[in-house]
Amino acid sequence: MNQKNKFNDLLIFDSHCDTANVIYDQSSYFIKENNAHLTLEKAKMGGLKAQIFALYVNPVYAPHQSLKRALKLYNVLEKRLFSTEQAVKVTSTSEMKYALEQNKLACWLSLESGDIIENSIDILEFFYHLGIRCMTLTHTKNTDWADSSGDAPEHDGLTKLGREIITTMNKIGMIIDISHAADKTVEDVLEITSAPIMASHSCSRALCDIPRNLSDDFIKEISERNGYIGVNFFPGFLNKTIYEKMMSNLETHKEWFSKICKKNIGNPDKINEAEMELYSKIVQNLDSVDVSSVIAHITHIVDIGGINCVGIGSDFDGIPLTPTNLTDVSDYPILIEGLIEKGFNQKDVAKIMGLNLMHFLKQFDR
């Protein structure tokens, strides 16, 4: 999309991407022709003005290499992204507004996977002081203190340590992100937390009935507590038929992946690389979806939780497949046009595309 973004006045603000890993892994990231979902050039083309960048650490790095991996990701963002004239790290909505006035991409930071803090309240507080403002409690595997939606129950939600972590996050102003968390974990969080929570990159279970997505009850309660839900763009979370086919493909490749894991015990980098290859294998020959599926999930969340709780949490650069006409951040105008065609008015579109997320984060300004 080479024409100037005609929605340039909108605040387009996405609550989750995994671009930090792309920048870390690919020396070609800053070459114009690279295939990352989010680049500075594509951000300008699509009108993206602010982004929460996840420091995603695969659970295979636990228990003793997760922290090191997260710090490497942080360092590469400082060296390669925040050192440019086009992007800046922000930790508050006032800093974000200043960045926008300077025409810079406002970059928030989050931790993706509670393994990163290595069961330490001190390390959690350290990351807050470093400028990280959000943390998902789990990824696809349980942590030592919280159950994941992608793993067999181990703790019946949160452990005693998990509850202490939630209380500390409330105290210091670290945002609780329940994307990837098991239902019982979410229930425990809602019981404990005194602050609003977010699901930075989750879809509706009513439209795609998988554990990774949010039930209507959770959507309603998150909304009633002034929380935020960013809709994920991954087709496997948008459409259950695609998810089931993907799981079938996974069975086909499980033995291959298991052999690699056994061969590389103690080498999480190799296992992480193999897992990325596995994801690319299991999304082969799937049905496709387009932007209308994303809009359907947004619409359902609005119907259940109201217009003020929903936004976009693309998961760009962390998903191996995208909707056919929403392939990277330059395509955001297509999503905006689709929302308008669906019947959302200009004010509501502005909320969905970024204002809701900014208003959510403003509650944590210190």
LUMNU-28059 format. One record per residue (C-alpha): residue number from 1; x, y, z. Coordinates in nm, 4 decimals. Each point is the difference from the previous one (the first is absolute). Example, Ala and Ser with C-alpha at 12.3 -4.5 7.8 and 13.67 -1.06 7.14 Angstrom:
! LUMNU-28059
+------+----------+----------+----------+
| keti |       c1 |       c2 |       c3 |
+------+----------+----------+----------+
|    1 |   1.2300 |  -0.4500 |   0.7800 |
|    2 |   0.1370 |   0.3440 |  -0.0660 |
+------+----------+----------+----------+
END
This chain:
! LUMNU-28059
+------+----------+----------+----------+
| keti |       c1 |       c2 |       c3 |
+------+----------+----------+----------+
|    1 |   0.0000 |   0.0000 |   0.0000 |
|    2 |   0.2052 |   0.2919 |  -0.1313 |
|    3 |  -0.2525 |   0.2787 |   0.0247 |
|    4 |  -0.0050 |   0.2251 |   0.3030 |
|    5 |  -0.2106 |  -0.1483 |   0.2766 |
|    6 |  -0.3289 |   0.1893 |  -0.0186 |
|    7 |  -0.0736 |  -0.0836 |   0.3641 |
|    8 |   0.3121 |   0.1795 |   0.1172 |
|    9 |  -0.1823 |   0.1906 |   0.2748 |
|   10 |  -0.0915 |  -0.3216 |   0.1812 |
|   11 |   0.2074 |  -0.1293 |   0.2883 |
|   12 |   0.0793 |  -0.3541 |  -0.1138 |
|   13 |   0.1390 |  -0.1801 |   0.3037 |
|   14 |   0.0536 |  -0.3787 |   0.0140 |
|   15 |   0.0311 |  -0.1850 |   0.3306 |
|   16 |   0.2241 |  -0.2898 |  -0.1033 |
|   17 |   0.2718 |  -0.0895 |  -0.2496 |
|   18 |   0.3063 |  -0.2268 |   0.0108 |
|   19 |   0.2193 |   0.2161 |  -0.2224 |
|   20 |   0.2779 |   0.0107 |   0.2612 |
|   21 |   0.0833 |  -0.3607 |  -0.0877 |
|   22 |   0.0088 |   0.0821 |  -0.3708 |
|   23 |   0.2401 |   0.2883 |   0.0619 |
|   24 |   0.2134 |  -0.2287 |   0.2160 |
|   25 |   0.0047 |  -0.2914 |  -0.2447 |
|   26 |   0.0213 |   0.1811 |  -0.3336 |
|   27 |   0.2859 |   0.2328 |  -0.0851 |
|   28 |  -0.2024 |   0.0877 |  -0.3119 |
|   29 |  -0.2821 |   0.1581 |   0.2052 |
|   30 |   0.0904 |   0.3550 |  -0.0982 |
|   31 |   0.0369 |  -0.0873 |  -0.3681 |
|   32 |  -0.2959 |   0.1415 |  -0.1912 |
|   33 |  -0.1050 |  -0.3298 |  -0.1569 |
|   34 |  -0.0137 |  -0.2057 |   0.3208 |
|   35 |  -0.3152 |  -0.2041 |   0.0665 |
|   36 |  -0.0732 |   0.1029 |   0.3609 |
|   37 |  -0.3612 |   0.0864 |   0.0773 |
|   38 |   0.1086 |   0.3185 |   0.1783 |
|   39 |   0.2710 |   0.2292 |  -0.1299 |
|   40 |   0.0333 |   0.3748 |   0.0398 |
|   41 |  -0.0778 |   0.0492 |  -0.3679 |
|   42 |  -0.3088 |  -0.2229 |   0.0114 |
|   43 |  -0.1128 |   0.1744 |   0.3200 |
|   44 |   0.0021 |   0.3350 |  -0.1801 |
|   45 |  -0.1855 |  -0.1482 |  -0.2970 |
|   46 |  -0.2740 |  -0.1439 |   0.2206 |
|   47 |  -0.0221 |   0.2864 |   0.2455 |
|   48 |   0.1226 |  -0.1976 |   0.3044 |
|   49 |   0.1009 |   0.2544 |   0.2616 |
|   50 |   0.0477 |  -0.2025 |   0.3191 |
|   51 |   0.0764 |  -0.3630 |   0.0773 |
|   52 |   0.0533 |  -0.2256 |   0.2997 |
|   53 |   0.3067 |  -0.2098 |  -0.0813 |
|   54 |   0.0139 |  -0.3321 |   0.1839 |
|   55 |   0.3259 |  -0.1429 |   0.1250 |
|   56 |  -0.1159 |  -0.3527 |  -0.0838 |
|   57 |   0.2076 |  -0.2802 |   0.1483 |
|   58 |  -0.0870 |  -0.3552 |  -0.0964 |
|   59 |  -0.0643 |  -0.2192 |   0.3085 |
|   60 |   0.2807 |  -0.2301 |  -0.1192 |
|   61 |   0.2428 |   0.2560 |   0.1464 |
|   62 |  -0.1368 |  -0.0659 |   0.3508 |
|   63 |   0.1031 |  -0.0372 |   0.2725 |
|   64 |   0.3437 |   0.1634 |  -0.0192 |
|   65 |   0.0377 |   0.1738 |  -0.3386 |
|   66 |  -0.3264 |   0.1952 |  -0.0316 |
|   67 |   0.1256 |   0.3119 |   0.1735 |
|   68 |   0.3156 |   0.0107 |  -0.2121 |
|   69 |  -0.2032 |  -0.0376 |  -0.3197 |
|   70 |  -0.2385 |   0.2812 |   0.1006 |
|   71 |   0.2896 |   0.2345 |   0.0750 |
|   72 |   0.1529 |  -0.0772 |  -0.3400 |
|   73 |  -0.3303 |   0.0908 |  -0.1663 |
|   74 |  -0.0184 |   0.3212 |   0.2000 |
|   75 |   0.3557 |   0.0868 |  -0.0967 |
|   76 |  -0.0606 |  -0.0551 |  -0.3705 |
|   77 |  -0.3026 |   0.2326 |   0.0107 |
|   78 |   0.2104 |   0.2667 |   0.1696 |
|   79 |   0.2838 |  -0.0416 |  -0.2526 |
|   80 |  -0.1931 |  -0.0442 |  -0.3224 |
|   81 |  -0.3407 |   0.1627 |   0.0472 |
|   82 |   0.0013 |   0.2646 |   0.2722 |
|   83 |   0.3313 |   0.1367 |  -0.1297 |
|   84 |  -0.1689 |   0.1037 |  -0.3249 |
|   85 |  -0.1662 |   0.3349 |  -0.0583 |
|   86 |  -0.3352 |  -0.1671 |  -0.0704 |
|   87 |  -0.0791 |  -0.1968 |   0.3184 |
|   88 |   0.0241 |   0.0573 |   0.3743 |
|   89 |  -0.0669 |  -0.2018 |   0.3152 |
|   90 |  -0.2836 |   0.1387 |   0.2126 |
|   91 |  -0.1268 |  -0.0924 |   0.3473 |
|   92 |  -0.3049 |   0.2257 |   0.0413 |
|   93 |  -0.2732 |   0.1567 |  -0.2095 |
|   94 |   0.1582 |   0.3435 |   0.0463 |
|   95 |   0.3272 |  -0.1331 |  -0.1446 |
|   96 |  -0.1996 |  -0.1614 |  -0.2784 |
|   97 |  -0.1736 |   0.3259 |  -0.0888 |
|   98 |   0.3357 |   0.1778 |  -0.0137 |
|   99 |   0.1376 |  -0.2707 |  -0.2314 |
|  100 |  -0.3022 |   0.0371 |  -0.2276 |
|  101 |   0.0519 |   0.3763 |  -0.0129 |
|  102 |   0.3548 |  -0.0728 |  -0.1192 |
|  103 |  -0.1377 |  -0.2368 |  -0.2688 |
|  104 |   0.1783 |  -0.2955 |   0.1579 |
|  105 |  -0.1377 |  -0.3490 |   0.0485 |
|  106 |  -0.0862 |  -0.0248 |   0.3709 |
|  107 |   0.1279 |  -0.3350 |   0.1258 |
|  108 |  -0.1261 |  -0.1547 |   0.3228 |
|  109 |   0.1573 |  -0.3204 |   0.1323 |
|  110 |  -0.1456 |  -0.3148 |   0.1525 |
|  111 |   0.1289 |  -0.3346 |   0.1219 |
|  112 |  -0.1584 |  -0.3025 |  -0.1659 |
|  113 |   0.0242 |  -0.2992 |   0.2363 |
|  114 |   0.0324 |   0.0141 |   0.3762 |
|  115 |   0.2981 |  -0.2357 |  -0.0235 |
|  116 |   0.2100 |   0.3082 |  -0.0724 |
|  117 |  -0.0060 |   0.1210 |   0.3606 |
|  118 |   0.1309 |  -0.3379 |   0.1241 |
|  119 |  -0.2417 |  -0.0126 |   0.2946 |
|  120 |   0.1460 |   0.3226 |   0.1401 |
|  121 |  -0.1959 |   0.3043 |   0.1176 |
|  122 |   0.3278 |   0.1964 |  -0.0125 |
|  123 |   0.0462 |  -0.0789 |  -0.3705 |
|  124 |  -0.3614 |   0.0998 |  -0.0687 |
|  125 |   0.0672 |   0.3361 |   0.1658 |
|  126 |   0.3295 |   0.0323 |  -0.1916 |
|  127 |  -0.1828 |  -0.0307 |  -0.3320 |
|  128 |  -0.2476 |   0.2662 |   0.1065 |
|  129 |   0.2893 |   0.2358 |   0.0783 |
|  130 |   0.1484 |  -0.0894 |  -0.3394 |
|  131 |  -0.3154 |   0.1356 |  -0.1639 |
|  132 |  -0.2068 |  -0.3136 |  -0.0594 |
|  133 |  -0.3648 |   0.0660 |   0.0811 |
|  134 |  -0.1846 |  -0.3304 |  -0.0689 |
|  135 |   0.0519 |  -0.3720 |   0.0513 |
|  136 |  -0.1867 |  -0.3084 |  -0.1172 |
|  137 |  -0.0095 |  -0.2547 |   0.2810 |
|  138 |   0.0690 |  -0.2982 |  -0.2264 |
|  139 |   0.0585 |  -0.0959 |  -0.3586 |
|  140 |  -0.0910 |  -0.3446 |  -0.1372 |
|  141 |   0.1435 |  -0.1846 |   0.3013 |
|  142 |  -0.0717 |   0.0329 |   0.3706 |
|  143 |   0.2405 |   0.2066 |   0.2032 |
|  144 |   0.0966 |  -0.1091 |   0.3507 |
|  145 |  -0.2772 |   0.2228 |   0.1332 |
|  146 |  -0.2779 |   0.0188 |  -0.2615 |
|  147 |  -0.1859 |  -0.2351 |  -0.2342 |
|  148 |  -0.0066 |   0.0615 |  -0.3752 |
|  149 |  -0.2874 |  -0.0548 |  -0.2426 |
|  150 |   0.2411 |  -0.2041 |  -0.2117 |
|  151 |   0.1046 |  -0.2525 |   0.2641 |
|  152 |  -0.1532 |  -0.2583 |   0.2331 |
|  153 |  -0.1107 |   0.1532 |   0.3338 |
|  154 |   0.2728 |  -0.0184 |   0.2616 |
|  155 |  -0.0732 |   0.2613 |   0.2672 |
|  156 |  -0.3782 |   0.0442 |  -0.0147 |
|  157 |   0.0571 |   0.3558 |  -0.1208 |
|  158 |   0.2434 |   0.2103 |   0.2027 |
|  159 |   0.2292 |  -0.1277 |   0.2735 |
|  160 |   0.0760 |   0.1977 |   0.3160 |
|  161 |   0.2962 |   0.1556 |  -0.1812 |
|  162 |  -0.2263 |   0.0792 |  -0.2943 |
|  163 |  -0.2356 |   0.1884 |   0.2279 |
|  164 |   0.2934 |   0.1933 |   0.1469 |
|  165 |   0.1110 |   0.0901 |  -0.3526 |
|  166 |  -0.3473 |   0.1307 |  -0.0882 |
|  167 |  -0.0091 |   0.2083 |   0.3184 |
|  168 |   0.3459 |   0.1399 |  -0.0763 |
|  169 |  -0.0976 |   0.0846 |  -0.3579 |
|  170 |  -0.2933 |   0.1965 |   0.1395 |
|  171 |   0.2266 |   0.1766 |   0.2478 |
|  172 |   0.2672 |   0.1122 |  -0.2461 |
|  173 |  -0.2349 |   0.0692 |  -0.2920 |
|  174 |   0.1000 |  -0.2912 |  -0.2259 |
|  175 |  -0.2925 |  -0.0927 |  -0.2251 |
|  176 |  -0.1312 |  -0.3570 |   0.0241 |
|  177 |  -0.0433 |  -0.1595 |  -0.3425 |
|  178 |  -0.2103 |  -0.3182 |   0.0092 |
|  179 |   0.0440 |  -0.1028 |  -0.3650 |
|  180 |   0.1206 |  -0.3647 |   0.0031 |
|  181 |  -0.1184 |  -0.0549 |   0.3595 |
|  182 |  -0.2242 |  -0.2938 |   0.0936 |
|  183 |  -0.3571 |   0.0777 |   0.1013 |
|  184 |   0.0680 |  -0.0823 |   0.3648 |
|  185 |   0.3013 |   0.2312 |  -0.0042 |
|  186 |  -0.2176 |   0.2795 |  -0.1390 |
|  187 |  -0.2615 |  -0.0678 |   0.2677 |
|  188 |   0.2659 |   0.0248 |   0.2703 |
|  189 |   0.1350 |   0.3230 |  -0.1466 |
|  190 |  -0.3478 |   0.1536 |  -0.0060 |
|  191 |  -0.0469 |  -0.1027 |   0.3616 |
|  192 |   0.3256 |   0.1621 |   0.1120 |
|  193 |   0.0679 |   0.3025 |  -0.2173 |
|  194 |  -0.0937 |   0.3506 |   0.1007 |
|  195 |   0.1018 |   0.1377 |  -0.3406 |
|  196 |  -0.1496 |  -0.0418 |  -0.3482 |
|  197 |   0.1510 |  -0.2786 |  -0.2094 |
|  198 |   0.0612 |  -0.0550 |  -0.3684 |
|  199 |  -0.0069 |  -0.2859 |  -0.2473 |
|  200 |   0.2450 |   0.1475 |  -0.2476 |
|  201 |  -0.0479 |  -0.2497 |  -0.2833 |
|  202 |  -0.3050 |  -0.2239 |   0.0446 |
|  203 |  -0.3181 |  -0.0747 |  -0.1933 |
|  204 |  -0.3563 |  -0.1027 |   0.0848 |
|  205 |  -0.0689 |  -0.3587 |   0.1053 |
|  206 |  -0.3642 |   0.0341 |  -0.1055 |
|  207 |   0.1178 |   0.0371 |  -0.3618 |
|  208 |   0.2964 |  -0.2382 |   0.0214 |
|  209 |  -0.0382 |  -0.2455 |   0.2865 |
|  210 |   0.3585 |  -0.0692 |   0.1071 |
|  211 |   0.1648 |   0.0357 |   0.3442 |
|  212 |   0.2259 |   0.2815 |  -0.1238 |
|  213 |  -0.3003 |   0.2317 |  -0.0548 |
|  214 |  -0.2145 |   0.1930 |   0.2495 |
|  215 |  -0.3430 |  -0.1077 |   0.1188 |
|  216 |  -0.2825 |   0.2527 |  -0.0049 |
|  217 |   0.0061 |   0.0048 |   0.3814 |
|  218 |   0.3656 |   0.1030 |  -0.0022 |
|  219 |  -0.0613 |   0.2606 |  -0.2691 |
|  220 |  -0.2804 |   0.1496 |   0.2040 |
|  221 |   0.1935 |   0.0043 |   0.3268 |
|  222 |   0.3168 |   0.1438 |  -0.1560 |
|  223 |  -0.2119 |   0.2746 |  -0.1536 |
|  224 |  -0.1909 |   0.0744 |   0.3203 |
|  225 |   0.3341 |   0.0501 |   0.1759 |
|  226 |   0.1215 |   0.2517 |  -0.2616 |
|  227 |   0.2255 |  -0.2577 |  -0.1636 |
|  228 |   0.1095 |  -0.0465 |  -0.3587 |
|  229 |  -0.0117 |  -0.2796 |  -0.2605 |
|  230 |   0.2136 |   0.0103 |  -0.3147 |
|  231 |  -0.1272 |  -0.2274 |  -0.2786 |
|  232 |   0.2622 |  -0.2392 |  -0.1387 |
|  233 |   0.0324 |  -0.0291 |  -0.3816 |
|  234 |   0.1112 |  -0.3657 |  -0.0104 |
|  235 |  -0.2449 |  -0.2008 |  -0.2178 |
|  236 |   0.0277 |  -0.3005 |   0.2343 |
|  237 |  -0.1447 |   0.2090 |   0.2828 |
|  238 |  -0.2634 |   0.1603 |  -0.2225 |
|  239 |  -0.1443 |  -0.3163 |  -0.1542 |
|  240 |  -0.0381 |  -0.3383 |   0.1728 |
|  241 |   0.0075 |  -0.2029 |  -0.3229 |
|  242 |   0.3421 |   0.1451 |  -0.0742 |
|  243 |   0.1119 |  -0.0684 |   0.3579 |
|  244 |  -0.1089 |  -0.3646 |  -0.0207 |
|  245 |   0.1810 |  -0.0506 |  -0.3304 |
|  246 |   0.3072 |   0.1610 |   0.1508 |
|  247 |  -0.0134 |  -0.2432 |   0.2949 |
|  248 |  -0.0317 |  -0.2869 |  -0.2466 |
|  249 |   0.3093 |   0.1241 |  -0.1833 |
|  250 |   0.1799 |   0.0222 |   0.3337 |
|  251 |  -0.0518 |  -0.3721 |   0.0585 |
|  252 |   0.1691 |  -0.0674 |  -0.3342 |
|  253 |   0.3138 |   0.1876 |   0.1011 |
|  254 |   0.0159 |  -0.0852 |   0.3707 |
|  255 |   0.2531 |  -0.2825 |  -0.0386 |
|  256 |   0.2305 |   0.2205 |  -0.2099 |
|  257 |  -0.0116 |   0.2737 |   0.2627 |
|  258 |   0.0459 |  -0.2437 |   0.2882 |
|  259 |   0.3183 |  -0.1395 |  -0.1575 |
|  260 |   0.1449 |   0.3489 |  -0.0350 |
|  261 |  -0.0818 |   0.0798 |   0.3627 |
|  262 |   0.1678 |  -0.3195 |   0.1246 |
|  263 |   0.3057 |   0.0668 |  -0.2163 |
|  264 |   0.0333 |   0.3546 |   0.1337 |
|  265 |  -0.0639 |  -0.0395 |   0.3726 |
|  266 |   0.1673 |   0.2934 |   0.1684 |
|  267 |  -0.0028 |   0.2094 |  -0.3182 |
|  268 |  -0.3176 |   0.2118 |   0.0122 |
|  269 |   0.1088 |   0.2109 |  -0.2978 |
|  270 |  -0.0142 |  -0.3071 |  -0.2265 |
|  271 |  -0.3339 |  -0.1119 |   0.1440 |
|  272 |  -0.1406 |   0.3505 |  -0.0388 |
|  273 |   0.1091 |   0.0051 |  -0.3661 |
|  274 |  -0.1577 |  -0.3414 |  -0.0558 |
|  275 |  -0.3244 |   0.1141 |   0.1610 |
|  276 |  -0.0193 |   0.2963 |  -0.2392 |
|  277 |   0.0494 |  -0.2441 |  -0.2871 |
|  278 |  -0.2693 |  -0.2245 |   0.1494 |
|  279 |  -0.2475 |   0.2894 |   0.0018 |
|  280 |   0.0701 |   0.0670 |  -0.3673 |
|  281 |  -0.0611 |  -0.3667 |  -0.0781 |
|  282 |  -0.3331 |  -0.0315 |   0.1820 |
|  283 |  -0.1564 |   0.3000 |  -0.1755 |
|  284 |   0.0530 |  -0.1495 |  -0.3447 |
|  285 |  -0.3100 |  -0.0692 |  -0.2137 |
|  286 |  -0.2442 |   0.1682 |   0.2375 |
|  287 |  -0.3148 |   0.1830 |  -0.0988 |
|  288 |   0.0369 |   0.3764 |  -0.0089 |
|  289 |  -0.1830 |   0.2798 |   0.1756 |
|  290 |  -0.0077 |   0.3689 |  -0.0760 |
|  291 |  -0.0433 |   0.3167 |   0.2034 |
|  292 |  -0.3706 |  -0.0741 |   0.0477 |
|  293 |   0.0908 |  -0.2721 |   0.2535 |
|  294 |   0.1929 |   0.2501 |   0.2098 |
|  295 |  -0.2950 |   0.2391 |  -0.0206 |
|  296 |  -0.2390 |  -0.2774 |   0.1070 |
|  297 |   0.1984 |  -0.0540 |   0.3201 |
|  298 |   0.0215 |   0.3734 |   0.0658 |
|  299 |  -0.3756 |   0.0297 |  -0.0530 |
|  300 |  -0.0768 |  -0.2869 |   0.2372 |
|  301 |   0.2203 |   0.1450 |   0.2734 |
|  302 |  -0.1767 |   0.3347 |  -0.0431 |
|  303 |  -0.3367 |  -0.1773 |   0.0254 |
|  304 |   0.1034 |  -0.1679 |   0.3273 |
|  305 |   0.2278 |   0.2545 |   0.1629 |
|  306 |  -0.0842 |   0.3293 |  -0.1653 |
|  307 |   0.1911 |   0.2272 |  -0.2350 |
|  308 |   0.2548 |   0.1203 |   0.2564 |
|  309 |   0.1822 |  -0.3279 |   0.0714 |
|  310 |   0.1130 |  -0.1235 |  -0.3409 |
|  311 |   0.2905 |   0.0711 |  -0.2301 |
|  312 |   0.2632 |  -0.1657 |  -0.2153 |
|  313 |   0.2665 |  -0.2413 |   0.1273 |
|  314 |   0.1242 |  -0.1304 |  -0.3323 |
|  315 |   0.2793 |  -0.2328 |   0.1197 |
|  316 |   0.1852 |   0.1085 |  -0.3141 |
|  317 |   0.3436 |  -0.1590 |  -0.0395 |
|  318 |  -0.1100 |  -0.2671 |   0.2450 |
|  319 |  -0.2507 |  -0.1758 |  -0.2254 |
|  320 |   0.0936 |  -0.2209 |  -0.2969 |
|  321 |  -0.3179 |   0.0845 |  -0.1920 |
|  322 |  -0.2138 |   0.3118 |  -0.0385 |
|  323 |  -0.3366 |   0.0879 |  -0.1520 |
|  324 |   0.0364 |   0.0280 |  -0.3763 |
|  325 |  -0.0497 |   0.3773 |  -0.0173 |
|  326 |   0.1464 |   0.0880 |   0.3401 |
|  327 |   0.3540 |  -0.1207 |  -0.0546 |
|  328 |   0.2010 |   0.2660 |   0.1836 |
|  329 |  -0.0361 |   0.3396 |   0.1657 |
|  330 |  -0.0234 |   0.1799 |  -0.3341 |
|  331 |  -0.3447 |  -0.1584 |  -0.0441 |
|  332 |  -0.1660 |   0.1740 |   0.2965 |
|  333 |  -0.2013 |   0.2275 |  -0.2341 |
|  334 |  -0.1720 |  -0.3153 |  -0.1301 |
|  335 |  -0.1081 |  -0.0873 |   0.3555 |
|  336 |  -0.1245 |   0.3547 |   0.0552 |
|  337 |  -0.2012 |  -0.0038 |  -0.3218 |
|  338 |  -0.1450 |  -0.3372 |   0.0985 |
|  339 |  -0.1107 |   0.1342 |   0.3375 |
|  340 |  -0.1680 |   0.2941 |  -0.1695 |
|  341 |  -0.1760 |  -0.2315 |  -0.2452 |
|  342 |  -0.1144 |  -0.2108 |   0.2968 |
|  343 |  -0.1786 |   0.3062 |   0.1367 |
|  344 |   0.2391 |   0.1334 |   0.2635 |
|  345 |  -0.0034 |   0.3784 |   0.0101 |
|  346 |   0.3130 |   0.2156 |  -0.0104 |
|  347 |   0.0153 |   0.0400 |   0.3787 |
|  348 |  -0.0276 |  -0.3739 |   0.0613 |
|  349 |   0.2602 |  -0.0817 |  -0.2659 |
|  350 |   0.2395 |   0.2390 |   0.1726 |
|  351 |  -0.0588 |  -0.1803 |   0.3306 |
|  352 |   0.0604 |  -0.3445 |  -0.1517 |
|  353 |   0.3105 |   0.1011 |  -0.1905 |
|  354 |   0.1824 |   0.1523 |   0.2947 |
|  355 |  -0.1817 |   0.2339 |   0.2352 |
|  356 |  -0.1343 |  -0.2820 |   0.2180 |
|  357 |   0.3518 |  -0.1317 |   0.0555 |
|  358 |   0.1353 |   0.3449 |   0.0805 |
|  359 |  -0.2823 |   0.0643 |   0.2487 |
|  360 |   0.0625 |  -0.3393 |   0.1607 |
|  361 |   0.3704 |   0.0726 |   0.0419 |
|  362 |  -0.0675 |   0.3475 |   0.1391 |
|  363 |  -0.1406 |  -0.1692 |   0.3120 |
|  364 |   0.3566 |  -0.1128 |   0.0772 |
|  365 |   0.1772 |   0.3324 |  -0.0459 |
|  366 |   0.2134 |   0.0868 |   0.3012 |
+------+----------+----------+----------+
END
